Amino acid sequence: MEADHPETREKCDERSIRVAFVGNVVANYRKPFFEALAAKPDLSVSVFYGHAPGVVSLRKVDKISGVKMRPVAVWGTERLMAWQFLPLAELSRDFDVIVYYSNPRYISTVLFATLHLLRGKSVVLNNHYKTAGRPRLSEWVRLKWTKAFPNILVYTRQEADRMRQDGFRKHRIEGWGNGLDSASIQSAIEHWNEDALRTWAERQNFAGRPILLSVGRLIDRNQFHLIAEVLASSDFRSKFLWCIIGDGPMESSLKQLVRELGVDQSVRFCGPIHDELDLAPWFLTSKMLVHPGPIGLALIHAFNYGLPVVTHDNRRMHNPEFDAVRQNANAFLFTPGNKAELMRAIGRCSYYIDALTKSGSYEAWRQDVIEKVRTNFSTEIMAARTAEFIRDVADDQTHRCDARL
């Protein structure tokens, strides 16, 4: 009989599961998720992060309560190829579970995750199942590589189901319910009581027009020019006020288009707004959120306020959060790039909300939208599902340890 190895026994008996997350950017909206995860008494959470030039502009954080933040140097560019100088020996020695954000452009991730898998480490890959807008060949290569890993954490449970249907039947897969901090959003809603909201709206001088809200980067892929063209049509001219929260490289050209179309009195560029208390009144006074391009967390953000969404209907071009859509119930869809269909979708949404209001059922409908998104897409749900998934993966490692003792 083999003698017990003290180091192995200590590792197997240790109560706290030491988990490392390896990724490029720690966005500000991820902070509540990591805080909730680190608050689990049986988890010790570290985050190794570092991004190459060219990453999408996001508010980033480098301090999270209860989390050991470990910045690493990076070589390369985000759009082509990058290498993170990760401490391979430390990751191998000091962590029970390693969660890699599986961006294949980070060659270090591909190499280190594969090495750790081959050495028997408990590795989890975290990413979308199919990434919006990516070439089919690169997606095929990424998914072939992904199939070698038994533990996969994707963004939604619908994604997990689609993976199983597409051949990932023997894998442990969970959809963590990618979402936002519903508690902070609810706090912001409660802050803006009816009187405060009325006073705010009067200061904004909306002149009684219903608001079409857009929130996102002013970039070509978001197709915001389509909304300007819709507002210029005879049926919509002066009917709505379009308020845009965000900035980006297309801002000047979009403003020029608005002037050329003669709809500058129907469009308001609000610039970037980050604080939830400042965002809340815009969501609470708008009639709908309109996003003609690929949508993701903006959809979840709107639903947290009970705000319906107008967006296009091509699932493959959207991010996984599109799984929260219930067509003609919380969202109204159109063919991508089709201005006439976008106009009709806005009209259908407006008519639907007016009908709910007239029948006295609008508030019940709104609360149902909020309840459904918070039950399935929130940082609280993310933390709970991720913690349980990590525990299951760690249990496998414990069983392997027991077999060696």
C-alpha positions, 0 to 999 in steps of 0.5 A: 500500500502506498504511503500518504503524500502530505502535500496531496492529503493537505490539498484534498482536505482543504475546505476552501476551493481555490479558483482562478479566473483567467481573462483579458478585461475585468469590466465594471459590470462584472464587479458585483458578480465577483463580489457575490462569488467571493462572498461564498465561504467555501470559495477563494477567488483570484482573477488573472487579467491583462488585455492587449491594445484594441480591446473594446472601450469598457469601464474597467476595475482593478480592485474588487472586495474579497478578490485577489486581483492579479494583473499580468503583462500582455504582448500583441494586439486584441484583434489579431493575436496576444500572449499573456505572461501568466504564472504557469507554475503558480496556476498549476500549484496553487489552484484547485479549479482554473476558469479560462475565458476561451478567447482563441486570439490569446495564444497563451490561453489555448496553450495553458488551458490545454497543458493544464487539462493534459496534466489533470487539472480541473479546467473550465472553459468560459465563453459564448457557445457561438460568438456573434458575427464570427467567421464560420471557420474560426468558430468551427476550430474554436468549438473543436478545441472546446470539445476536448474540455469536459467542463464548459460554462456558457452564458445562458442555459438555452446555449447549454441545451443547444450545445448538448443537441449539437454533440456536447452530450458527455460534457458538464455544461452550465449557463450562468445566466449572464446579467447585471446587478438587479439589486442596484437597478432596483435600488435606482428604481426605488430612488426615482419615485413618481414626484422625482421622476416628474420633476426630472422629466419637466427639466428635460423638456420632452414636450410630451413626446414618447421617447425611443431610447438607445444605449450603446457605443456609436459604432457602425455595427449598431446600425443607429443610422436606421433609426434616424432614417425612420424618424425622417419618414412622414409617419414618424416625423416629430412623433417620437424623441430619440435619446441616445446614451453613449459615444463612439467613433461614429458620433460625428457622422451620425450627428451630420446625418441627423442634420441632413435628414432634418430631424435634429429636433427629434434627436438628443445625444446624451453622451455616456452615462455610467452611474445607475442612478443617472441612467434610471430616469431615462429607462423609466421615462422611455417607451421602448429601447431600440437597438437595430444592431447586435444586442447583448446586455443592453437587452437585459438592462432594459428588461430590468426596468420593464422596458420593451425592446425593438431589435432585429431577428437574426439570432446568429448575429446577436449575443447570447442574452437574446435568449431572454427575448419573447417575441411580441411580448417583451420584444418586437423584431424586424429583418436586419437592415430593413428600415421599413420593417424597423418602422413597423416594429416600432409601431407595433411596440408602441401600439402594444404598450398603449393597449396595455396602458388603456386596459390597465394591465401595463404595470402587471406586464412590466413587473412580469418582464422584470421578474422573468429577467431577474430570475434568469439573468442577474449577477446573483443568479450568475454567482449561485450557478457558477459557485455550484458548478465550481463545487461540482468540478472540484468534487471530481478533483477530490474523488481523483485525490481519494483514488490516489490515497 
